[in-house]
Amino acid sequence: MPGRNKIFGAIGVAIVGAVAFLYTATRVSGPEFIDPADQNQVSLGQSIYTIHCAVCHGESLQGQENWRQRLPNGRLPAPPHDQTGHTWHHSDAMLIDMVKNGLVPGRTAPPGYESDMPAYRNILVDEDIEAVLAYIKSTWPPEILQAQKKTTLRQQ
């Protein structure tokens, strides 16, 4: 049934194209790279972090204890945001998306993943989220910051 295979192939291509379009259309756009050199932004970010993030991710960005081991409910504790965690493995756009929308299975988390990370889209404006990320990034060693910058610019 060669005609049928062409139809299914065309449908498959259309679905992949639609998914790619929707991801691009709904993807959080943001700055090209959040640079932690702006001390005013870092200071603002530290204040916001202390109020909204430190309760889970730690006053010193250290995360919760045993953050790689699942809790009885199957979820993972809050990870660190210092250089010992994996925050720096993600682009700025993805980090902004995670803060705004929480972890979204299939987009910023594996399919079926459940998290205690709240969505801050109704609490923080984009500039506040960028300031928090500038603060977090200001604590990273230069080599970690450069690796994260490459990830961010590669995904633009």
C-alpha positions in Angstrom: 0.0 0.0 0.0 2.4 2.7 -1.2 -0.3 5.4 -1.4 -1.2 4.8 2.2 2.4 5.1 3.4 2.7 8.4 1.6 -0.4 9.7 3.4 0.9 8.5 6.8 4.3 10.0 6.0 2.7 13.4 5.1 0.6 13.4 8.2 3.7 12.6 10.3 5.6 15.5 8.7 2.7 17.8 9.3 2.5 16.8 13.0 6.3 17.3 13.5 6.0 20.7 11.7 3.1 21.7 13.9 4.9 20.7 17.1 8.0 22.6 16.0 5.9 25.7 15.2 4.0 25.6 18.5 7.3 25.2 20.5 8.8 28.2 18.7 5.7 30.2 19.1 5.2 29.5 22.8 8.9 29.4 23.8 9.8 32.0 26.3 11.8 34.7 24.7 14.2 36.7 26.7 17.5 38.3 26.7 20.3 36.8 24.6 22.4 36.2 27.7 21.7 37.4 31.3 25.0 38.9 32.3 25.7 38.9 36.0 28.1 41.9 35.7 25.3 44.4 36.4 25.6 44.8 40.2 22.2 46.6 40.5 20.5 43.7 38.8 22.4 41.2 41.0 21.5 43.0 44.2 17.8 43.1 43.2 18.0 39.5 42.3 19.5 38.5 45.6 16.6 40.3 47.4 14.0 38.5 45.3 15.8 35.2 45.7 15.8 35.6 49.5 12.1 36.2 49.5 10.9 33.6 47.0 13.5 31.0 46.4 15.8 30.5 49.4 13.1 28.6 51.4 13.6 25.6 49.0 16.9 26.2 47.2 18.8 27.4 50.3 20.1 30.8 51.5 23.5 29.9 50.0 22.0 28.3 46.8 22.9 24.9 48.2 19.6 23.2 47.5 17.9 20.7 49.7 19.6 17.7 51.3 20.0 14.6 49.1 18.6 16.5 46.2 19.2 13.6 43.8 17.2 11.1 45.9 13.5 10.9 45.4 11.2 11.7 48.3 8.5 9.2 49.4 6.0 11.0 47.0 8.4 10.3 44.1 9.4 13.9 43.6 13.0 15.2 43.9 14.0 17.8 46.5 15.0 21.3 45.2 18.4 21.2 43.5 21.2 23.6 44.3 21.8 26.7 42.1 25.5 27.0 42.9 28.1 25.3 40.7 27.5 21.9 42.3 24.0 21.7 40.8 22.8 21.5 37.2 21.3 24.9 36.8 24.2 26.0 34.6 23.5 23.2 32.2 20.4 25.0 31.0 20.0 28.1 28.7 18.7 31.3 30.1 15.5 30.9 28.0 14.9 27.5 29.6 15.6 28.8 33.1 13.2 31.7 32.6 10.5 29.2 31.4 11.1 27.0 34.5 10.7 29.9 36.9 7.7 31.4 35.1 5.8 28.1 34.5 7.3 25.6 36.9 8.6 22.4 35.4 6.4 21.5 32.4 6.6 17.8 31.5 7.7 17.3 27.9 9.1 20.9 27.7 11.3 21.7 30.6 11.1 18.3 32.3 10.8 14.7 31.2 7.3 13.5 30.2 5.3 12.5 33.3 7.7 14.3 35.7 6.1 15.8 38.8 7.7 18.6 40.7 7.0 20.9 43.7 8.5 23.8 41.8 5.7 26.5 41.6 5.1 28.7 38.7 5.9 32.4 39.4 4.3 33.9 36.3 1.7 35.7 38.4 4.1 36.7 41.1 7.3 37.9 39.4 7.7 40.0 36.2 10.3 39.0 33.6 12.8 41.6 34.9 12.5 40.1 38.4 13.2 36.6 37.1 16.2 37.9 35.0 17.5 39.6 38.2 17.3 36.4 40.2 19.1 34.5 37.5 21.8 37.3 37.3 22.2 36.9 41.1 22.5 33.1 40.8 25.0 33.3 37.9 27.1 35.9 39.8 28.1 33.2 42.3 29.4 30.8 39.6 33.1 30.5 38.8 34.1 32.0 35.4 34.5 28.6 33.7 30.9 27.5 34.8 29.5 30.9 33.6 31.2 30.5 30.2 29.9 27.0 29.8 26.3 28.2 30.6 26.8 31.2 28.2 27.7 28.8 25.4 24.6 26.8 26.1 22.4 29.9 26.1 23.8 31.3 22.9 23.7 27.9 21.1 20.0 27.6 21.8 19.1 31.1 20.6 
